[in-house]
């Protein structure tokens, strides 16, 4: 049977379904651009849910990200952040977080300082905006409050005792307890996503709250792995607090994590409601840059799909997401074969010291762009005026070491979309 090609026409096509791609779609729809988004959103499940702006430089963590940005612009003038003003950065976070809140997932507002937030093993990191379900943890840590950290029989990768052991010296009033989760008492392995979906059932929440009340003692807070539902975590957190009688906050788990799954499923459900066409869990196979349109070709289980777009934002991520690929001798952009900034020769990819404070040169490989976030060739010329790029695909940044991945995604998508709108 010959399958008929399905065709879509859009003002903008966004390739990528991570934070950068979803942010670009959010900003584009808010500005009246008819948008089609394509991508495999699996990488979102590997995020902690924290939104970093700038959390570290080459020597230490940063409490004051805006001060850090001033130094970054002096020391790394090619960094993507140097193409953005502080107002761009603040406005992008504010608009994106306000949209998430309207969609039903609350986050703390952007401010002056980073929050110090907990990680699964009891380490801490600075981050700019936290989910509402986790923000009380930063406050409890700041106050050194009496916090009971709980984990569960059968849950792997999250240990309350490990967290307490690693933080006890600086947070003496932490304590740990292990308990059983309702309807999962056999001792067999249990998973955070399954627990989170179970807590969307009112009867499970009531039984869970009853068990918590039996063990809290004089604790001022309860900390638990991120399991407070997938689709209504803020509501579930409030109800659990009412049932138990004290504040509750989540700590991210190792990936794939509930906080990332929340984002993925939220965007899959809500972006179409904003008016976007979303082709999820598929990758573009080929792009043709024609005189009047950009033609994107892919295929799903129903047959070939063809998208005609006036403009394109490439937000396909790095190696994990497939936006970049490393060969024997060079790094390449995987879809269009865009020119890539990278070290001269594979022997220069890595420093001799794994823990070199300056990092490894290959981590700064990526697509070169101008101030409008249009990809450039090695001579600095715009490759195609209709094409833009955003997110961690960009060159001259080390998002993991600098703790700026979400900020790059949100702010560069914001600037790319605004550039499209301003150029008409």
PASE-410905 format. One line per 4 residues: for each residue z, x, y of N, C-alpha, C. Coordinates in steps of 0.05 Angstrom, whole numbers, plus 5000, padded with zeros to 4 digits. Each point is the difference from the previous one (the first is absolute). Example, Ala and Ser with C-alpha at 12.3 -4.5 7.8 and 13.67 -1.06 7.14 Angstrom:
BEGIN
5156/5264/4886/5000/4982/5024/5000/5018/5024; 4986/4993/5021/5001/5016/5024/5014/4985/5022
REM end
This chain:
BEGIN
5000/5017/4976/5000/4983/5024/5000/5018/5025; 4982/4994/5018/4999/5014/5026/5020/4989/5019; 5018/5017/5010/5021/4991/5018/4989/5001/5029; 5005/4979/5015/4990/4999/5027/5018/5016/5019
4987/5015/5018/5015/5016/5019/5014/4982/5021; 5025/5003/5004/5015/4985/5021/4999/5017/5025; 4995/4986/5022/4997/5014/5026/5021/4991/5020; 5010/5019/5016/5019/4994/5022/4989/5014/5025
5004/4987/5023/4994/5012/5025/5025/5001/5017; 5006/5024/5011/5024/5003/5016/4994/5018/5024; 5016/4996/5021/4999/5018/5022/5011/5028/4993; 5020/4999/4982/5014/5025/4993/5005/5000/4970
4994/5022/4987/5009/5005/4972/5021/5022/5001; 5022/4995/4985/5021/5019/4997/5001/5009/4971; 4997/5025/4995/5002/5011/4973/5027/5012/4996; 5016/4988/4983/5027/5010/4995/5020/4977/5003
5019/4999/4980/5020/4979/5000/5028/5011/5000; 5003/5024/5010/5027/5011/5005/5010/4990/5027; 5020/5013/5010/5011/4992/5026/4980/5002/5022; 4984/5022/5000/4979/5003/5021/4980/4978/4999
4989/4994/4977/4980/4980/4997/5011/4972/5007; 5024/4994/4991/5012/4974/5006/5007/4998/5030; 5010/5021/5012/5005/5000/5028/4974/4996/5016; 4979/5014/4992/4974/4996/5014/4991/4971/4999
5003/4987/4977/4992/4973/4997/5017/4981/5017; 5027/5006/5000/5018/4984/5017/4992/5002/5029; 4995/5025/5010/4993/5004/5028/4973/4988/5007; 4981/5002/4981/4973/4990/5005/5000/4970/5002
5014/4987/4981/5000/4970/5001/5014/4990/5025; 5021/5014/5009/5014/4992/5024/4982/5002/5025; 4980/5017/4998/4981/5004/5023/4974/4984/4996; 5000/4983/4981/4977/4982/4996/4977/5012/4986
5004/5023/4986/4978/5012/4985/5000/4989/4971; 4978/4988/4993/4997/4990/4973/4999/5025/4981; 5019/5001/4981/5004/5024/4985/4999/4995/4970; 4987/5019/4986/5001/5000/4970/5014/5026/4992
5020/4998/4983/5015/5023/4990/4995/5003/4970; 4995/5025/4993/4995/5006/4971/5017/5024/4992; 5012/4998/4977/5015/5023/4990/5019/4994/4978; 5009/5021/4987/5019/4997/4978/5028/5006/5012
5017/4979/5001/5025/5002/5014/5023/5011/4983; 4994/5012/4977/5020/5010/4982/5019/5020/5012; 4990/5017/5019/5016/5021/5011/5023/4989/5017; 4997/4975/5010/5022/4989/5016/5026/4998/4984
4997/4996/4974/5024/4997/4983/5016/5026/4998; 4988/5022/5010/5013/5026/4999/5015/5007/5026; 5000/4981/5018/5015/5005/5025/5029/4991/4998; 5017/5012/5016/5028/4993/5000/5006/4975/5016
4981/4991/5017/5005/4979/5019/5008/5009/5027; 5008/5026/5002/5007/5012/5026/4975/5006/5016; 5001/4995/5026/4978/5007/5018/5008/5024/5017; 4989/5023/4994/5006/5025/5016/4982/5002/5024
5010/5010/5022/4984/5008/5023/4997/5030/4999; 5022/5014/5003/5000/5030/4997/5028/5007/4993; 5004/5010/4975/5027/5005/4991/5007/5029/4997; 4981/5018/5002/5006/5028/4996/4980/5018/5014
5009/5024/5007/4982/5021/5008/5001/5022/4978; 4991/5024/5006/5000/5020/4979/5027/5011/4993; 5021/4994/5016/5026/5012/4995/5022/4980/4994; 4998/4975/5009/5022/4982/4997/4992/4971/5003
5017/4982/4991/4995/4971/5004/5005/4994/5030; 4987/4978/5008/5001/4992/5028/5015/4974/5004; 5020/5000/5016/5014/4975/5008/4985/4986/5022; 4987/5016/5018/4986/4989/5023/4970/5004/4997
4986/4981/4989/4971/5004/4994/4984/5003/5026; 5007/4987/5021/4984/5003/5025/5002/5028/5012; 5024/5012/4997/5002/5028/5008/4984/5018/4982; 5001/4993/4974/4984/5015/4981/4970/4999/5006
4991/4977/5009/4972/4997/5007/4991/5018/5023; 5018/5003/5019/4994/5019/5022/4995/5028/4990; 5017/5009/4982/4997/5026/4989/4975/5002/4982; 4995/4979/4985/4976/5000/4982/4975/5003/5016
4998/4986/5022/4976/5002/5017/4995/5028/5011; 5022/5015/5003/4997/5028/5010/4993/5018/4977; 5012/4997/4977/4997/5018/4978/4976/4994/4982; 4991/4974/4999/4978/4992/4982/4981/4982/5016
4985/5012/5018/4982/4983/5018/4978/4985/4985; 4994/5008/4975/4980/4985/4985/5011/4978/4983; 5026/4997/4999/5013/4978/4985/4989/4973/5009; 4996/4981/4982/4990/4974/5009/5018/4986/5021
5026/5005/4999/5018/4989/5020/4993/5009/5028; 4987/5023/5003/4993/5010/5026/4977/4984/5013; 4988/4982/4985/4979/4983/5010/5012/4972/5008; 5026/4998/4999/5014/4975/5005/5022/5005/5021
5004/4981/5017/5023/5001/5019/5025/4989/4986; 5023/5005/5012/5025/4988/4990/4997/4970/5001; 4987/4990/5021/4997/4970/5002/4983/4989/4978; 4978/5015/4992/4984/4992/4977/5018/4998/4975
5016/5020/4996/5017/5001/4976/5020/4977/5000; 5013/4996/5022/5020/4979/5002/4987/4972/4996; 4979/4996/5015/4986/4974/4999/4990/4994/4972; 4990/5020/4986/4989/4995/4973/5022/4992/4981
5023/5014/5001/5022/4992/4983/5010/4972/5007; 5003/4995/5026/5011/4974/5008/4982/4977/4991; 4974/5003/5004/4982/4978/4992/4999/4997/4970; 5000/5022/4985/4998/4998/4971/5026/4988/4989
5022/5008/5009/5026/4990/4990/5003/4971/5008; 4992/4992/5024/5002/4972/5008/4982/4983/4981; 4977/5010/4993/4983/4985/4981/5013/4998/4973; 5012/5021/4990/5014/4999/4974/5022/4979/5001
5014/4999/5022/5022/4981/5003/4989/4971/4999; 4978/4995/5013/4987/4973/4999/4991/4994/4972; 4992/5020/4985/4991/4996/4972/5023/4995/4981; 5024/5007/5009/5024/4995/4984/5014/5024/4989
4994/5024/5010/5013/5025/4992/5011/5014/5025; 5026/4999/5003/5012/5011/5024/5005/5030/4999; 4996/5012/5024/5005/5029/5003/5016/5004/5026; 5015/5023/5001/5013/5007/5025/4980/5007/5021
5007/4995/5025/4981/5005/5022/4998/5030/5006; 4977/5009/5010/4998/5028/5008/5019/5006/5024; 5012/5023/4999/5019/5007/5021/4998/5029/5010; 5022/5012/5006/5001/5027/5011/5004/5021/4979
5018/4994/4981/5008/5019/4980/4990/4992/4972; 4999/5020/4982/4996/4994/4972/5026/4991/4988; 4998/4984/4979/5023/4992/4983/5002/5021/4978; 5024/5005/4991/5005/5016/4976/5002/4981/4977
4982/5001/4981/4998/4980/4979/5002/5014/4973; 5011/4984/4980/5006/5011/4974/4975/4999/4982; 4998/5020/4982/4979/5001/4980/5012/4996/4972; 4983/4996/4980/5010/4992/4974/5022/5018/4987
4998/5027/5004/5018/5018/4987/5025/5007/5017; 5002/4988/5023/5022/5006/5017/4994/5020/5022; 4975/5008/5002/4992/5016/5024/4995/4980/5023; 4996/5011/5023/4995/4983/5024/4976/5011/5015
4988/4983/5015/4977/5008/5017/5000/4984/5026; 4989/5012/5021/4997/4985/5025/4975/4983/4999; 5002/4975/5009/4977/4982/5001/5002/4983/5025; 4978/4989/5008/4999/4986/5026/5007/4970/4998
4988/4987/4981/5005/4971/4996/5005/4994/4971; 5021/4984/4995/5008/4993/4973/4997/4970/4995; 4995/4992/4974/5001/4972/4994/5028/4989/5006; 5001/4974/5008/5025/4988/5006/5020/5002/4976
4989/5000/4976/5018/5002/4977/5013/5027/4997; 4991/5020/5015/5010/5027/4997/5014/5010/5026; 4996/4987/5022/5010/5011/5026/5031/5002/5000; 5014/4982/4986/5029/5001/5000/5010/5025/4986
4984/5012/4983/5008/5025/4987/5002/5022/5020; 4981/5001/5019/5002/5021/5021/5025/4996/5017; 5007/4975/5006/5024/4995/5015/5025/5008/4985; 5000/4992/4974/5023/5007/4983/5004/5030/4998
4978/5014/4998/5002/5030/4998/5010/5011/5026; 4990/4990/5022/5010/5010/5026/5030/4995/5004; 5009/4977/4990/5029/4993/5003/5017/5012/4979; 4988/5012/4979/5014/5010/4976/5018/4978/4988
4988/4976/4998/5014/4976/4991/5006/5002/4970; 5018/4982/4991/5006/4998/4971/4977/4985/4986; 4984/5014/4985/4976/4989/4988/5002/5004/4969; 4996/4978/4986/4998/5000/4971/4970/5001/4993
4992/5022/4987/4972/5002/4990/4999/4991/4971; 4983/4981/4994/4998/4990/4973/4974/5007/4987; 5001/5004/4974/4975/5002/4984/5004/4982/4975; 4981/5002/4982/4999/4980/4978/4995/5013/4973
5013/4990/4980/4995/5008/4973/4971/4994/4993; 4985/5021/4992/4972/4996/4993/4981/5008/5021; 5010/5004/5025/4982/5008/5022/4999/5030/5002; 4976/5011/4998/4996/5029/5001/4990/5009/5028
5006/5025/5007/4990/5010/5025/5017/4994/5024; 5022/4987/4996/5018/4993/5023/5029/5002/4989; 5015/5019/5010/5028/5004/4991/5019/4998/5024; 5018/4981/4999/5020/4997/5021/5018/5025/5000
5007/5010/4977/5018/5024/4999/4986/5024/5012; 4974/5003/4995/4985/5022/5012/5000/4999/5030; 4995/4976/5011/5000/4996/5029/5027/5007/5011; 5021/4990/4988/5027/5006/5010/5006/5030/4998
4993/5012/4978/5006/5029/4997/4985/5016/5021; 4976/4993/5007/4985/5015/5020/5008/4995/5029; 5013/4978/5005/5008/4993/5027/5030/5000/5005; 5015/5004/4979/5030/4997/5003/5012/5019/5020
4990/5024/5002/5012/5019/5019/4997/4992/5029; 4979/4986/5006/4996/4990/5028/5007/4971/5003; 5004/4986/4978/5005/4971/5001/5021/4994/4979; 5026/5006/5006/5021/4998/4981/5005/4972/4988
4993/4980/5015/5007/4973/4992/4978/4986/4983; 4982/5016/4989/4981/4989/4981/5013/4998/4972; 4993/4980/4986/5009/4997/4972/4977/4988/4984; 5001/5003/4973/4979/4991/4983/5010/4983/4977
4984/4980/4992/5005/4984/4977/4974/4992/4987; 5002/4997/4973/4977/4991/4985/5006/4972/4989; 4980/4983/5000/5003/4972/4991/4976/4991/4984; 5002/4976/4989/4977/4988/4987/4987/4980/5019
4973/4997/4996/4985/4981/5016/4996/4974/4984; 5002/4977/5013/4998/4975/4986/4975/4998/4982; 5004/4991/4976/4979/4996/4980/4986/5026/4991; 5013/5023/5007/4989/5026/4992/5023/5017/4990
5016/4990/4983/5025/5013/4992/4998/5015/4973; 4976/5002/4988/4998/5012/4973/5002/5030/5000; 4997/5013/5023/5000/5029/5001/4972/5012/4999; 4980/4983/4995/4972/5009/5000/4992/5007/5029
4979/5016/5002/4991/5009/5027/4992/4976/5017; 5009/5000/5025/4992/4979/5019/4987/5013/5024; 4985/4984/5015/4983/5012/5021/5006/4985/5027; 5000/5015/5022/5006/4988/5026/4982/4977/5007
4974/5001/4995/4982/4978/5007/5008/4975/4985; 5007/5002/4974/5008/4977/4984/5026/4988/5011; 5018/5017/5007/5026/4991/5011/4995/4986/5027; 4983/5011/5017/4994/4988/5026/4988/4972/4997
4982/4997/4981/4988/4974/4996/5021/4980/4988; 5018/5011/4984/5021/4983/4989/5018/4989/5022; 5005/5016/5020/5018/4992/5022/4987/4980/5019; 4975/4994/4996/4987/4978/5015/5008/4973/4988
5014/5000/4978/5010/4975/4987/5029/4995/5010; 5005/4977/5012/5027/4995/5011/5023/5004/4980; 4996/4990/4976/5021/5002/4980/5007/5030/4993; 4980/5017/5000/5004/5028/4995/5016/5012/5023
4994/4993/5024/5014/5010/5024/5030/4992/4998; 5005/4976/4993/5028/4990/4998/5016/5016/4979; 4988/5004/4977/5014/5014/4979/5003/5030/5008; 4980/5011/5012/5002/5028/5009/5022/5003/5020
5002/4981/5019/5021/5001/5021/5027/4997/4987; 5003/4984/4980/5026/4996/4987/5009/5027/4987; 4981/5014/4988/5007/5025/4987/5007/5021/5021; 4986/5000/5023/5006/5019/5021/5028/4995/5011
5008/4975/5004/5026/4994/5012/5022/5010/4982; 4995/5002/4974/5021/5010/4982/5006/5030/5003; 4981/5015/5012/5003/5029/5001/5002/5012/5027; 4997/4985/5022/4998/5012/5026/5026/5011/5011
5023/4989/4992/5026/5010/5010/5001/4999/5030; 5008/5022/5013/5002/5001/5029/4976/5012/5014; 4977/5001/4986/4976/5011/5012/4991/4984/5024; 4989/5015/5020/4990/4987/5024/4970/4994/4997
4986/5014/4982/4972/4996/4995/4995/5003/4970; 4978/4987/4991/4989/5006/4974/4973/5012/5004; 4995/5023/4986/4973/5012/4999/4989/4997/4972; 4974/4993/4999/4988/4997/4974/4971/5009/5001
4988/5005/4977/4971/5006/5001/4984/4977/5012; 4977/5005/5009/4983/4980/5013/4990/4980/4980; 5015/4977/4998/4993/4979/4980/5003/4972/5012; 5004/4998/5027/5005/4974/5012/4975/4984/5004
4985/4995/4978/4977/4983/5002/4975/5015/5009; 4977/4988/4995/4974/5010/5009/4991/4986/5025; 5000/4974/5000/4987/4985/5021/5018/4990/5022; 5026/4998/4996/5018/4991/5021/5025/5017/5000
4998/5026/5002/5023/5017/4998/5021/4995/5022; 4991/4994/5025/5019/4995/5021/5017/4976/4994; 4987/4979/4991/5015/4975/4993/5019/5005/4977; 4991/5014/4979/5016/5006/4977/5024/5017/5007
4995/5020/5018/5023/5017/5009/5021/4983/5014; 4991/4982/5018/5019/4983/5015/5016/4982/4981; 4986/4988/4981/5014/4982/4981/5020/5016/4983; 4992/5023/4990/5018/5016/4984/5025/5008/5016
4996/5007/5025/5023/5008/5017/5019/4976/5003; 4989/4976/5004/5016/4977/5003/5016/4994/4974; 4987/5004/4977/5013/4994/4975/5021/5021/4993; 4995/5025/5007/5019/5022/4993/5021/5003/5021
4993/4997/5026/5020/5001/5021/5000/5026/5016; 4983/5020/4993/4999/5025/5015/4970/5008/5003; 4994/5018/5019/4972/5008/5003/4990/5015/4976; 4974/4997/4995/4986/5013/4978/4976/5014/5011
4994/5024/4990/4976/5014/5007/4987/5013/4976; 4974/5005/5002/4985/5012/4979/4995/5030/5005; 4997/5014/4978/4991/5028/5000/4974/5001/4984; 4979/5013/5011/4975/5001/4985/5003/5013/4972
4984/4992/4982/4999/5012/4973/4976/5018/4998; 4999/5015/4978/4976/5017/4996/4976/4982/4996; 4976/5010/5007/4976/4983/4998/4991/4997/4971; 4985/4979/4995/4993/4978/5018/5024/4984/5007
5003/4994/5026/5025/4989/5010/4996/4972/5012; 5021/4984/4999/4999/4973/5009/4992/4998/5030; 5011/5018/5016/4994/4999/5029/4970/5003/5005; 4986/5017/4984/4971/5003/5003/4985/4976/4988
5010/4989/4978/4988/4977/4988/5001/4976/5019; 5022/4998/5014/5003/4979/5021/4977/5001/5020; 4996/5025/5010/4979/5003/5020/4973/4993/4989; 4994/5010/4975/4974/4995/4988/4996/4970/4997
5019/4986/4989/4996/4971/4995/5000/4984/5026; 5015/5010/5019/5000/4986/5026/4972/5001/5013; 4988/5024/5000/4974/5002/5012/4979/4985/4984; 5002/5000/4974/4980/4986/4984/5002/4970/5005
5023/4989/5006/5004/4972/5005/4994/4993/5029; 5008/5017/5019/4999/4992/5028/4976/5009/5016; 4987/5022/4992/4976/5008/5015/4978/4979/5000; 4994/4986/4977/4981/4979/5001/5008/4977/5019
5026/4996/5003/5009/4978/5018/4995/5008/5029; 4998/5026/5005/4993/5009/5027/4970/4997/5006; 4985/4994/4979/4971/4996/5002/4983/5023/4988; 5013/5020/4989/4985/5022/4989/4990/4993/4972
4977/5012/4993/4990/4999/4973/5011/5024/4985; 5015/4996/4979/5012/5022/4985/4988/5002/4972; 4989/5022/4994/4989/5006/4973/5019/5021/4988; 5020/4991/4985/5021/5018/4991/4994/5011/4973
5013/5023/4995/4999/5014/4974/4972/5008/4993; 4983/5005/5020/4973/5010/4996/4994/5023/5019; 4983/5018/4992/4992/5022/5018/4971/4998/5007; 4993/5007/5024/4972/5001/5009/4986/5023/4984
4977/4994/4990/4985/5019/4984/4980/5016/5016; 4989/4987/5020/4979/5013/5016/4998/4987/5028; 4993/5017/5020/4997/4990/5027/4973/5009/5010; 4986/4982/5013/4974/5006/5013/5003/4995/5030
4994/5021/5016/5001/4998/5029/4971/4993/5009; 4995/4975/5005/4974/4991/5008/4999/4997/5030; 4976/4994/5011/4997/5000/5029/5019/4980/5014; 5003/4976/4990/5015/4980/5014/5027/4993/4986
5002/5007/4975/5025/4993/4985/5008/5023/4982; 5025/4998/4991/5010/5018/4979/5003/4983/4975; 4987/5008/4979/5000/4983/4976/5018/5013/4979; 5020/4985/4990/5019/5010/4980/4994/4986/4974
4998/5015/4978/4993/4990/4974/5023/5005/4981; 5007/4980/4984/5020/5002/4979/4995/4979/4980; 5016/4999/4979/4997/4981/4979/5027/4992/4989; 5003/4973/4995/5025/4991/4987/4992/4985/4975
5019/4986/4988/4995/4987/4974/4980/4977/5002; 4995/4991/5025/4981/4978/5004/4972/5010/5007; 4997/5027/5003/4974/5011/5006/4999/5017/5025; 4976/5007/5009/4998/5017/5024/5010/4986/5025
5011/5017/5018/5009/4990/5026/4987/5018/5021; 4990/4987/5021/4987/5015/5022/5013/4991/5027; 5009/5019/5016/5013/4993/5025/4983/5013/5023; 4992/4983/5019/4987/5010/5024/5020/5000/5022
5004/5024/5012/5020/5003/5021/4988/5014/5024; 5010/4992/5024/4991/5014/5024/5015/5026/5004; 5026/5001/4993/5016/5023/5003/5016/5005/4974; 5009/5025/4997/5014/5008/4976/5025/5017/5007
5022/4994/4988/5024/5017/5001/5005/5010/4972; 5000/5026/4997/5006/5013/4974/5030/5007/5000; 5014/4987/4982/5029/5005/4998/5007/5003/4970; 4986/5017/4987/5001/5002/4971/5021/5019/4989
5017/5011/5017/5022/5017/4990/4991/5028/4992; 5018/5013/4986/4995/5027/4991/4995/5002/4970; 5011/5019/4987/4993/5005/4972/5010/4978/4981; 5025/4990/5004/5010/4980/4982/4984/4974/5002
4991/4993/5023/4984/4976/5004/4971/5003/4996; 4991/5025/4997/4972/5005/4995/4983/5004/5025; 5012/5002/5023/4984/5005/5024/4990/5028/5002; 5016/5019/4990/4991/5028/4998/5001/5008/4970
4983/5019/4994/5000/5011/4973/4997/5030/5001; 5014/5014/4983/5000/5029/5000/4983/5010/4976; 4980/5016/5007/4984/5012/4979/5009/5028/4994; 4984/5015/4986/5006/5027/4993/5001/5018/5025
4984/4994/5020/4997/5018/5023/5006/4987/5027; 5000/4973/5001/5004/4987/5026/5011/4972/4998; 5010/4990/5022/5009/4973/5002/4977/4984/5012; 4996/4976/4989/4978/4983/5010/5010/4972/5005
4988/4987/5020/5005/4971/5004/4984/4985/4979; 5013/4981/4987/4989/4990/4974/4978/4980/5003; 4999/4985/5022/4981/4978/5001/4974/5006/5015; 5003/5012/5024/4976/5004/5017/4993/5030/5001
5017/5017/4989/4997/5029/5002/5001/5010/5029; 5019/4989/5015/5004/5009/5027/5008/5029/5001; 4993/5015/5021/5010/5027/5003/5031/5001/5001; 5011/5020/4987/5029/5002/4997/5010/5026/5012
5020/4998/5017/5015/5024/5009/5017/5009/4976; 4998/5026/4993/5015/5010/4978/5001/5031/5002; 5018/5012/4984/5001/5029/5000/4974/5012/4991; 4995/5024/5010/4976/5015/4992/5004/5014/4974
4993/4986/4978/5004/5011/4973/5025/4990/4987; 4997/4994/4974/5022/4989/4985/5025/5018/4999; 4995/5026/5002/5022/5019/4999/5019/4997/5024; 4990/4986/5020/5017/4995/5024/5012/4972/5001
4998/4985/4978/5011/4973/4999/5030/5000/5001; 5012/5020/4986/5029/4999/4997/5013/5025/5010; 5025/4997/5010/5016/5023/5007/5012/5012/4974; 5007/5026/5001/5012/5012/4977/5027/4988/4993
5014/4991/5020/5026/4988/4996/4997/4969/4999; 5009/4988/4978/4998/4971/4997/5015/4986/5022; 5022/5012/5009/5017/4987/5020/4996/5012/5028; 4976/5010/5005/4993/5011/5026/5005/4978/5021
5017/5006/5021/5005/4979/5020/4975/4990/5014; 4979/5017/5001/4975/4992/5013/4983/4982/4982; 5008/4997/4975/4984/4984/4981/4976/5014/4989; 4982/4986/4989/4976/5011/4988/4975/4989/5015
4981/5018/5005/4978/4994/5017/4983/4976/4989; 4998/4998/4974/4983/4978/4988/5011/4973/5009; 5026/4998/5005/5011/4974/5008/4991/4991/5027; 4988/5018/5015/4989/4992/5027/4970/4995/4999
4989/5000/4976/4972/4993/4998/4995/4971/5006; 4977/4993/5009/4994/4972/5006/4976/4996/5018; 4996/4975/5008/4977/4993/5017/5007/5006/5029; 4982/5013/5014/5003/5007/5028/4991/4976/5017
5014/4994/5021/4993/4977/5017/5003/5008/5030; 4987/4983/5017/5004/5004/5029/5023/4982/5010; 5002/4997/5026/5022/4985/5012/4998/4970/4994; 4976/4991/4992/4996/4972/4992/5003/4996/4970
5006/5021/4985/5002/5001/4971/4974/4994/4986; 4979/5011/5012/4973/5000/4987/4996/5027/4986; 4992/5000/4974/4997/5025/4985/4979/5019/5013; 5006/5026/4999/4984/5020/5012/4989/5019/4978
4977/5013/5007/4991/5022/4983/5013/5026/5008; 4993/5022/4988/5014/5025/5006/4993/5011/5027; 4979/4989/5013/4993/5008/5027/5013/4982/5021; 5016/4981/4992/5013/4982/5018/4984/4976/5009
4978/4994/4986/4983/4977/5007/5008/4976/4984; 4999/4976/5013/5006/4975/4986/4978/4995/4979; 5009/4994/4976/4981/4997/4978/4985/4973/5002; 5014/4979/5005/4989/4974/5004/5019/4984/5018
4990/4991/5023/5017/4987/5020/5013/4974/4990; 4990/4990/4977/5011/4975/4990/5023/5004/4980; 5005/5026/4994/5020/5006/4979/5025/5012/5012; 5023/4992/4990/5026/5010/5009/5017/5007/4975
5021/5015/5004/5017/5008/4978/5029/4999/5009; 5018/4993/4981/5028/4997/5007/5018/5008/4976; 5025/5006/5006/5020/5005/4979/5001/5029/4991; 5012/5004/4976/5005/5027/4991/4975/5014/4990
4977/4987/5001/4974/5013/4994/4994/5021/5022; 5012/4998/5023/4993/5016/5023/5010/5029/4996; 4985/5018/5013/5006/5029/4999/5023/5008/5019; 5009/5024/4996/5019/5014/5018/5028/4987/5001
5008/4988/4977/5027/4990/4998/5010/5004/4972; 5027/5002/4997/5013/5002/4974/5020/4978/4998; 4991/4976/4994/5017/4976/5003/5025/5001/4983; 4999/5012/4977/5024/5001/4983/5021/5017/5012
4993/5024/5008/5020/5019/5012/5009/4990/5027; 4983/4988/5015/5007/4991/5027/5012/4972/5001; 5001/4987/4977/5011/4973/4999/4987/4981/5021; 4973/4998/4998/4986/4984/5020/4978/4983/4988
5001/4995/4974/4978/4986/4987/4996/4972/5010; 5020/4984/5002/4997/4972/5010/4991/5000/5029; 5012/5018/5016/4992/5002/5028/4971/5006/5004; 4990/5020/4984/4971/5006/5001/4984/4976/4992
5008/4986/4979/4985/4977/4991/4998/4978/5021; 5023/4993/5011/5002/4977/5018/4987/5007/5027; 5007/5024/5011/4991/5006/5027/4971/5007/5002; 4989/5015/4980/4972/5007/5001/4982/4975/4994
5010/4982/4983/4986/4975/4996/4999/4984/5026; 5022/4999/5014/5002/4987/5026/4980/5011/5020; 4999/5026/5002/4982/5013/5019/4971/4996/4992; 4994/5002/4974/4973/4996/4991/4990/4971/5006
5017/4981/4995/4992/4972/5006/4996/4996/5030; 5019/5010/5015/4997/4997/5029/4975/5014/5011; 4993/5023/4988/4975/5013/5008/4976/4983/4994; 5000/4987/4977/4978/4982/4993/4998/4977/5020
5022/4989/5007/5000/4977/5018/4991/5009/5028; 5009/5023/5009/4993/5009/5027/4971/5008/5002; 4988/5009/4978/4971/5007/5000/4982/4977/4995; 5011/4978/4991/4984/4975/4997/4983/5000/4975
REM end
